[in-house]
């Protein structure tokens, strides 16, 4: 709709009635309002980072907001420790391990090169201290000590790591050790790293809190967390750095702003300074231009459907899990749901039975479909009710 202010002003300068003047003013205000509401700021293309591969994902919805070579195999270096820590957290959750348990340090664990927490062979260290040495100090010695305590040997633990990777759907990952030391058959991808990072945050929030710990002191040696974004950005609360000559400088980071959590994976940069700057750029892009909202709550009645031959004539429909959607900020104004129900729903019906779907659209584009499930059980009705429904169906 086009508005020409000079035309409107001409009308105000002629002997029109007060009513007409007010009408013109109201028309102008409404038109301006419509134009403002219909304007949707375009989302710019993701930043082009100085990294071999990267990925930015919303932690709740799983929506990927930016990516480059997400399935390119890379050497994970110390990002391997994300899986090591995940298995330790799993064992603790299952009750087979406790942070107060003591592990005996082997000569092999003490001999690990690279970053260390400086444990000593023959001495005992608590699982809690080893876990902090693993996460905060990135100790290769801590990785092996944990692996040997849990699985008797590092290779036994590596088998657990690879089985867990398969279970989680990390289809392009293979581990050869628990610490991330270089090996030709030790690899992963940005996409697979996003899976283990999100699962740690979702499955073990208590243990994830360790990733925000800035310092840890063991054996009278205090070391800083290598993720320097913890000092630079208050919204960042994890996760892990990695570096080898082949891998370059890598960083998996997660941040929470305004009840929205994003996780970024930046791999193969030239320096520590670059991986920090590029990670910050990627996170800022996601938070600036996107928003995540809960569309449906698990168990809420989204719709109801006619059910035939049952004890009741209606059945409530909903979703099994909360549904979150990530969209450009302005796109939520155009978000719509179209309910499509199964043509003929007949009792008996069980809880969780799929009886329809909700098709979500934004800006006239389908952005997703979610099954609508029965929220209640409906048994088959008595003979008289079934006869009645049969007659009704016949005439319909």
C-alpha positions in Angstrom: 0.0 0.0 0.0 1.4 3.4 -1.0 0.8 6.5 1.0 1.5 10.0 -0.4 1.8 12.5 2.6 1.5 15.6 0.4 -1.9 14.4 -0.9 -3.1 13.9 2.7 -1.9 17.3 3.7 -3.8 19.0 0.8 -7.0 17.5 2.1 -6.3 19.0 5.6 -5.8 22.4 4.1 -9.2 22.4 2.3 -12.5 23.1 4.0 -13.3 19.4 4.8 -15.3 18.4 7.7 -13.6 17.5 11.1 -14.9 13.9 10.6 -13.1 13.6 7.2 -9.9 15.0 8.7 -10.0 12.5 11.5 -10.7 9.7 9.0 -7.7 10.7 6.9 -5.5 10.8 10.0 -6.7 7.4 11.1 -6.1 6.0 7.6 -2.6 7.3 7.6 -1.8 5.9 11.1 -3.3 2.5 10.2 -1.4 2.3 6.9 1.9 3.1 8.6 1.2 0.5 11.2 0.4 -2.2 8.6 3.6 -1.3 6.7 5.6 -1.6 9.9 4.1 -4.8 11.0 4.6 -6.4 7.6 8.2 -5.5 7.4 10.5 -8.4 8.2 14.2 -7.6 8.5 16.1 -10.1 6.3 18.6 -12.4 8.0 22.0 -11.9 6.6 24.2 -14.9 5.5 26.3 -16.5 8.2 29.7 -15.0 8.7 32.5 -16.6 6.8 34.9 -17.8 9.4 38.6 -18.5 9.2 38.1 -22.1 10.1 38.2 -25.4 8.2 34.8 -26.3 9.4 32.2 -24.9 11.8 28.6 -25.4 12.9 26.1 -23.4 15.0 23.1 -25.2 16.5 20.3 -24.4 18.8 20.6 -26.7 21.8 16.9 -27.2 22.4 15.3 -27.4 18.9 18.4 -28.9 17.2 18.1 -26.3 14.3 21.3 -25.6 12.5 21.8 -21.9 12.0 25.2 -21.9 10.2 27.6 -24.5 8.9 30.6 -25.1 6.8 31.9 -28.6 6.0 30.1 -30.0 9.0 30.8 -33.6 7.9 34.4 -33.2 7.1 36.5 -35.6 9.1 39.0 -33.8 11.4 41.4 -34.8 14.2 39.5 -33.9 17.4 42.5 -33.4 19.7 41.4 -32.7 23.2 37.7 -32.3 22.1 37.9 -36.1 22.5 37.6 -35.4 26.2 33.9 -34.5 25.7 33.2 -38.2 25.2 35.5 -39.2 28.0 33.6 -36.9 30.4 30.2 -38.0 29.1 31.0 -41.7 29.8 32.2 -40.8 33.3 29.0 -38.8 33.9 27.0 -41.8 32.6 28.7 -44.2 35.0 28.0 -41.9 37.9 24.4 -41.5 36.9 24.0 -45.3 36.8 25.5 -45.7 40.2 28.5 -47.7 39.2 30.9 -44.8 40.0 31.0 -42.1 42.6 33.0 -38.8 42.7 34.4 -39.9 46.1 35.8 -43.2 44.7 39.6 -43.3 44.6 41.6 -44.3 41.5 45.1 -45.6 41.6 47.4 -43.7 39.2 49.4 -46.0 36.9 52.8 -45.4 35.4 51.2 -45.2 32.0 48.7 -42.5 33.1 51.5 -40.4 34.6 53.6 -40.7 31.5 51.0 -39.0 29.2 52.6 -36.1 27.2 50.9 -32.8 26.5 48.5 -31.0 28.9 48.4 -32.6 32.4 47.0 -32.2 35.9 50.2 -33.7 37.3 49.0 -36.8 39.1 51.7 -39.2 40.4 52.0 -42.9 39.8 51.2 -45.1 42.7 49.1 -42.5 44.5 45.3 -42.4 44.6 43.1 -39.6 43.3 39.4 -39.1 43.7 37.2 -39.4 40.6 35.9 -35.9 41.3 39.4 -34.4 41.1 40.2 -36.4 38.0 37.0 -35.2 36.4 38.0 -31.6 37.1 41.5 -32.3 35.9 40.0 -33.7 32.7 37.5 -30.8 32.1 39.2 -27.7 33.5 42.9 -28.6 33.0 42.4 -30.8 30.0 44.7 -33.4 31.6 45.8 -36.2 29.3 47.0 -38.0 32.4 43.5 -37.6 34.0 41.9 -39.0 30.9 43.9 -42.2 31.1 43.5 -42.6 34.9 39.7 -42.4 34.5 39.7 -44.8 31.6 41.8 -47.4 33.4 39.7 -47.1 36.6 36.4 -47.5 34.7 37.4 -50.2 32.1 40.7 -51.6 33.5 42.5 -50.4 30.4 42.5 -47.4 28.1 41.6 -49.7 25.1 38.7 -51.2 27.0 37.5 -47.6 27.7 37.9 -46.7 24.0 35.6 -49.6 23.1 33.0 -48.0 25.4 33.6 -44.6 23.7 32.9 -46.0 20.3 29.8 -47.9 21.4 28.5 -44.7 23.0 29.2 -42.8 19.8 27.2 -45.3 17.8 24.4 -45.1 20.3 24.2 -41.3 20.1 24.2 -41.3 16.3 27.8 -40.0 15.8 28.1 -41.9 12.5 31.4 -40.3 11.4 33.5 -40.7 14.5 36.1 -43.2 15.6 38.1 -43.0 18.8 41.5 -44.6 19.4 42.3 -43.1 22.8 40.7 -41.3 25.7 42.7 -38.1 25.6 42.9 -37.0 21.9 46.5 -37.7 21.2 47.1 -37.9 17.4 46.3 -41.1 15.5 45.4 -41.6 11.9 42.2 -43.5 12.8 41.1 -41.1 15.5 38.6 -38.7 13.9 35.2 -37.0 14.2 33.3 -34.1 12.6 31.7 -30.8 13.6 28.2 -32.4 13.3 29.2 -35.3 15.5 30.8 -33.0 18.1 27.5 -31.0 18.2 25.7 -34.3 19.2 28.0 -35.1 22.2 28.0 -31.5 23.3 24.2 -31.1 23.3 23.8 -34.5 25.0 26.2 -33.5 27.8 24.3 -30.3 28.5 20.8 -32.0 28.3 21.6 -35.3 30.0 24.0 -34.2 32.8 23.5 -30.5 33.7 25.2 -31.0 37.1 28.4 -32.3 35.4 28.1 -29.7 32.7 28.5 -27.0 35.3 32.1 -28.1 35.7 32.8 -26.7 32.2 32.3 -23.2 33.5 34.9 -23.6 36.3 37.6 -21.1 35.5 40.4 -22.6 37.6 41.4 -25.9 39.3 44.3 -26.6 41.7 45.8 -30.0 42.2 49.1 -31.0 43.6 49.7 -27.4 44.5 49.5 -26.5 40.8 46.7 -24.2 39.8 45.7 -24.0 36.1 43.2 -21.9 34.2 40.5 -23.3 32.0 41.8 -23.0 28.5 38.4 -21.7 27.2 39.1 -18.0 27.6 35.6 -17.0 26.5 34.6 -17.8 30.1 36.3 -14.5 31.0 35.2 -12.5 28.0 31.5 -13.4 27.7 29.3 -13.9 30.7 26.8 -15.9 28.6 29.4 -18.6 27.7 29.5 -21.4 30.3 31.4 -24.1 28.4 32.8 -26.2 26.8 36.2 -27.4 25.5 39.3 -26.4 23.6 41.5 -28.6 21.5 44.8 -28.2 19.6 47.3 -30.3 17.8 49.5 -29.4 14.8 47.2 -31.4 12.5 43.9 -30.3 14.0 44.8 -26.6 14.4 43.1 -24.6 17.1 39.5 -25.8 17.9 36.8 -24.8 20.3 33.4 -26.2 21.2 31.5 -23.4 23.1 28.0 -23.1 24.5 26.2 -19.9 25.6 22.8 -19.0 27.1 21.2 -15.6 26.4 17.6 -14.7 27.1 16.6 -18.3 27.6 18.1 -19.4 24.3 21.1 -21.7 24.3 23.4 -22.1 21.3 26.4 -24.3 20.8 29.1 -23.6 18.3 31.8 -25.8 16.9 34.8 -24.1 15.3 37.5 -26.4 14.0 40.9 -25.8 12.4 41.8 -22.2 13.0 45.3 -20.7 12.9 45.6 -19.6 16.5 44.0 -19.4 20.0 43.1 -15.8 19.3 41.4 -16.7 16.1 39.3 -19.5 17.5 38.1 -17.2 20.2 37.2 -14.4 17.9 35.5 -16.6 15.3 33.5 -18.4 18.0 32.3 -15.1 19.3 31.3 -14.0 15.8 29.3 -17.1 15.3 27.5 -17.0 18.6 26.7 -13.3 18.2 25.2 -14.0 14.8 22.9 -16.7 16.1 21.7 -14.7 19.1 21.2 -11.5 17.1 19.1 -12.9 14.3 17.3 -16.0 15.7 14.9 -16.9 18.5 13.7 -20.2 19.9 10.2 -20.6 21.3 8.2 -23.4 22.7 5.2 -24.0 20.4 3.6 -27.0 22.1 3.9 -28.3 25.6 4.0 -32.1 26.2 0.6 -33.3 27.3 -1.4 -30.1 26.5 -4.5 -30.5 24.4 -3.8 -29.1 20.9 -6.9 -30.4 19.2 -9.6 -33.0 19.6 -11.0 -35.4 17.1 -14.3 -37.4 16.5 -13.9 -41.0 17.4 -16.3 -43.7 16.4 -17.4 -46.9 18.0 -16.0 -45.8 21.4 -17.1 -45.1 24.9 -16.7 -41.4 24.3 -17.2 -39.5 21.1 -14.1 -37.3 21.2 -10.5 -37.9 21.9 -7.9 -35.3 22.9 -4.7 -34.9 20.8 -1.3 -33.5 21.7 2.5 -34.1 21.5 4.6 -36.4 23.6 7.5 -33.9 24.1 7.8 -30.2 24.2 8.1 -28.8 20.7 10.6 -25.9 20.2 11.1 -24.0 17.0 14.0 -21.8 16.0 13.2 -19.1 13.5 14.4 -15.6 12.4 13.2 -13.2 15.1 10.5 -11.6 12.9 9.2 -14.9 11.4 7.2 -15.8 14.5 4.6 -13.2 13.5 3.7 -15.3 10.5 3.9 -18.7 12.3 0.7 -20.8 11.7 -0.4 -24.3 12.5 -2.7 -26.3 10.3 -4.3 -29.4 12.0 -4.8 -32.4 9.8 -6.7 -35.3 11.3 -7.0 -38.9 10.2 -10.1 -39.5 8.1 -11.7 -42.1 10.2 -10.8 -42.7 13.8 -12.2 -45.8 15.4 -12.1 -47.1 18.9 -10.3 -48.7 20.6 -7.5 -46.0 20.8 -4.4 -46.2 22.9 -2.4 -43.4 24.5 0.3 -42.3 22.1 -1.4 -43.5 19.0 -0.8 -41.1 16.0 -4.1 -39.7 14.9 -3.2 -36.6 13.0 -0.5 -34.0 12.5 0.2 -30.3 12.9 1.8 -28.7 9.9 3.8 -25.6 10.9 4.3 -22.8 8.3 6.1 -19.4 8.5 6.1 -16.9 5.7 4.0 -19.3 3.7 6.7 -22.0 3.9 6.3 -25.4 5.6 9.0 -25.4 8.4 8.0 -28.7 10.0 5.4 -31.3 10.8 4.7 -32.9 14.2 2.5 -36.0 14.8 -0.5 -35.5 17.0 -1.0 -38.3 19.4 -3.9 -39.6 21.5 -3.6 -38.2 25.1 -6.2 -40.6 26.4 -7.3 -44.1 26.1 -10.7 -44.8 24.5 -12.2 -48.2 24.8 -14.6 -49.7 22.4 -18.2 -48.8 23.2 -21.1 -51.2 23.9 -23.2 -52.9 21.2 -25.9 -50.2 21.2 -23.4 -47.3 20.8 -21.6 -49.2 18.0 -24.9 -49.8 16.2 -25.8 -46.1 16.5 -22.5 -45.0 15.1 -22.7 -47.5 12.3 -26.0 -46.0 11.2 -24.7 -42.5 11.5 -21.7 -43.4 9.4 -23.9 -45.0 6.8 -25.9 -41.9 6.3 -22.9 -39.7 6.3 
